[in-house]
Structure formats: C-alpha cells, structure tokens
C-alpha cells in the first residue's frame, strides 16, 4: 500500500473538506506517514511571502495535531515558491508513495493558464498522483466515490508499452483492497483488415497482465478512442477509480494536441490515479 502520502493544501474550502473527510478514510489502508504541505506562492505573495510563512506554518501545525489523533505520523511542511515545483520537490525529498490532491470541476486540466496546481503538479512530479474529483452542490462538496472505497473497483487502462509495466506495479500496491477490477485496452490503431488480429493480440496481452495481479480483474478490449472507451466503461461498469499512465511529452504538444490522460482527467467523474511513466 502507499505508506507515505503527501497532501498539498491551499486552505481552500474544498482542500480542507478533503483533508478532514477523505484523507482520514485513506489512513487505515496502510498509511504510515502523512506529509502536509502548503506553498506560499511567491508569484502572488511576493514581498509578503516570508511574513505569511509563519502564519501558514501555525495553521498547518494545527491541522497536523488534529490528524495525529488518527494514529499516524503527520509532518507539516511550509515552503515558499511555485506550488507545483515545490510540491514535486518535497515528494522526491521524502520518497513519497502517493500525492493526493482534490480538484474542482471538469476542466481542471485546461486551467493551467490561471495556475492550476493540480494540473501543473501532475505534469511536474515523478510520483503517482491521486486526483479527487469534487463537485459543489448546494454549498456542499461531493465526491462521487466514498474515499474508503476508492480502490475497490479500479479501471486500469493499458496500452502494452513500457508504461503499462509501471501501471501494473502501482496496481499491485493496492491489490489487496480490490474486490474486482477492469483491465482495459482500446484499439485506435491499425488498418481495418488488421482489426480482428489486433483484438486477439490485445486479449492475450490483457490475460498476461492479469496474471501479474492477485486481485480478480475482468478484461475489456474496445475499438475506438481510448479516452471515450475509458470514460464510458468507467460509468458502465461502476468503476471507483481510473488508473492511467502519463507519458512524458513536451508542454506544447500536450497543450496543442492533448493526450488520453489529459482528456480522461478532464472528463472523468470519478477519482483518477495518474502514473508517471518517465
């Protein structure tokens, strides 16, 4: 399981809601250390940053004391800088197993122009990132999946590249929590006359992948857009989590061309576990 979790907070309503209502449900699943971080954004605070550092450290330590009653070691960290970069650095320094961050709305990945910490962090870090997809309804924050059940029915997207090996390795970290998952591959390549052959090959590759996981997984091979197949299947099969790899590409290519991971994060209604494949 993920023994060391990093939770960045900006003290916004949704961030505090997730910290108090979701994170405590993840802690009993094998978490030994919880690292809380707040980054004073130097591009916004400028000369006030160092004055704010002490204020936020006190607030973070108060939250840490609140969470330590759950029986887990809590390490509060305050940094000054650019949030996504500082969070990624702290994740490396503390050998973090999983970064958990809440996000609001469906278009968080496209808000990079206004400084979305969630999307920029997912690009910057080499650690797995669990994005909790929140919606606000009647002044209440809603998560489509109970945090205690996030890992019960994961939909795992594989493309049979080297990235898939890393994805399976991450899935094995929480396989004991899985009731039954879905291994999915979407065929959006090849000629029409090759389709039947490609489907057969994909099925065999999924079977091989499933053998590496102790938990039971059903296999799905679909034809068409990968992002649409992932989103559609997650809804049809009642998935509680989407696990997908994020391959390293240039910032401009991601921005102009998009990627399967980008579209899934943008459109998914359920949490997404993003696995860096660099």
Secondary structure, DSSP 4 states (H G I P E B T S, - for coil): ---EEEEE----HHHHHHHHHTHHHHHTTT--EEEEEEEEEHHHHGGGHHHHHHHHHHHHHHHHHHHHTTSSEEEEEEEEE-HHHHHHHHHHHTT-SEEEEEEESS-GGGGGGGT-HHHHHHHH-SS-EEEEEEEEETTEEEESS-GGGTTSSEEEE--SSHHHHHHHHHHHHSGGG-SSEEEEEEE--S-GGGHHHHHHHHHHHHHHHHHT-SS-EEEEEEES-HHHHHHHHHHHTT-SEEEEEE----HHHHHHH--HHHHHHHH-SS-EEEEE--
